[in-house]
Amino acid sequence: MKILKTVKRPITTTLAAIVVIGIAYVIGAFLTGPGSVRAGGGVIPTAVLNMPCGILPATDTNGNAVTLLVRIAETTEARKAGLNGVGAKALDTMVLLYAHLKLESTRVKYETGGIRAPLELAVIDELGNVVAVKKASTTATTSSIYVTEKHQWVLAAKEGLLAKLGIVKGSIVTPDDLRRIG
């Protein structure tokens, strides 16, 4: 009987040690996991995930039809959040449509702080014409870009993505034909 008690004690201690190590592993994964995802550049903040999606028809400068999948920043809160905090990999395919209720005729500020890749903004007038494409620097000293052209919509994307999709100055984007999905 004494031998059995002696054997039980090391087994109990070993099991307790395994449980403690398992708990430590789970806690460590919980604490370091989000940092690993952030470092990978695939982060999409909740504010962006909560924005509605839509399919936006457009026409490039050669007259070819283009279809864009966009996130729609239509509320003041969504426009203020913009693409802030979106990881570089997530920006590879993300296009954000800033939708204003009316023609903006004054200088409008778009926040770029916390964005992890250079951006470009396609400025669209009330008729759907892309009147300018602006590059937005994402340096530590630059946290916003001003659009001075009259506009009702702005498409924001990682630098080069809009051109790949055929959206350049002179293109026609028709946000009035925006079809919401989801």
ChimeraX attribute file (.defattr): number of C-alpha atoms within 10 A of each C-alpha:
attribute: neighborCount
match mode: 1-to-1
recipient: residues
	/A:1	5
	/A:2	6
	/A:3	7
	/A:4	8
	/A:5	9
	/A:6	10
	/A:7	10
	/A:8	11
	/A:9	10
	/A:10	11
	/A:11	11
	/A:12	11
	/A:13	11
	/A:14	12
	/A:15	11
	/A:16	12
	/A:17	12
	/A:18	12
	/A:19	12
	/A:20	11
	/A:21	12
	/A:22	12
	/A:23	12
	/A:24	12
	/A:25	12
	/A:26	10
	/A:27	12
	/A:28	11
	/A:29	13
	/A:30	11
	/A:31	11
	/A:32	10
	/A:33	12
	/A:34	12
	/A:35	13
	/A:36	12
	/A:37	12
	/A:38	16
	/A:39	12
	/A:40	13
	/A:41	19
	/A:42	16
	/A:43	18
	/A:44	19
	/A:45	14
	/A:46	11
	/A:47	18
	/A:48	21
	/A:49	10
	/A:50	12
	/A:51	18
	/A:52	14
	/A:53	21
	/A:54	20
	/A:55	17
	/A:56	20
	/A:57	18
	/A:58	24
	/A:59	20
	/A:60	19
	/A:61	15
	/A:62	9
	/A:63	10
	/A:64	10
	/A:65	13
	/A:66	16
	/A:67	13
	/A:68	19
	/A:69	19
	/A:70	24
	/A:71	25
	/A:72	24
	/A:73	27
	/A:74	16
	/A:75	14
	/A:76	12
	/A:77	10
	/A:78	17
	/A:79	21
	/A:80	16
	/A:81	19
	/A:82	25
	/A:83	30
	/A:84	18
	/A:85	20
	/A:86	23
	/A:87	22
	/A:88	20
	/A:89	17
	/A:90	15
	/A:91	25
	/A:92	16
	/A:93	13
	/A:94	18
	/A:95	21
	/A:96	25
	/A:97	24
	/A:98	25
	/A:99	21
	/A:100	17
	/A:101	9
	/A:102	10
	/A:103	14
	/A:104	17
	/A:105	13
	/A:106	12
	/A:107	13
	/A:108	14
	/A:109	13
	/A:110	21
	/A:111	20
	/A:112	24
	/A:113	20
	/A:114	15
	/A:115	21
	/A:116	20
	/A:117	21
	/A:118	17
	/A:119	21
	/A:120	22
	/A:121	27
	/A:122	27
	/A:123	25
	/A:124	29
	/A:125	21
	/A:126	17
	/A:127	13
	/A:128	20
	/A:129	21
	/A:130	26
	/A:131	17
	/A:132	19
	/A:133	21
	/A:134	16
	/A:135	17
	/A:136	23
	/A:137	19
	/A:138	19
	/A:139	15
	/A:140	8
	/A:141	8
	/A:142	12
	/A:143	17
	/A:144	15
	/A:145	20
	/A:146	13
	/A:147	21
	/A:148	13
	/A:149	16
	/A:150	17
	/A:151	27
	/A:152	20
	/A:153	28
	/A:154	23
	/A:155	23
	/A:156	28
	/A:157	26
	/A:158	25
	/A:159	19
	/A:160	14
	/A:161	18
	/A:162	21
	/A:163	15
	/A:164	9
	/A:165	13
	/A:166	20
	/A:167	23
	/A:168	21
	/A:169	18
	/A:170	17
	/A:171	23
	/A:172	24
	/A:173	27
	/A:174	18
	/A:175	20
	/A:176	11
	/A:177	12
	/A:178	18
	/A:179	12
	/A:180	14
	/A:181	10
	/A:182	5
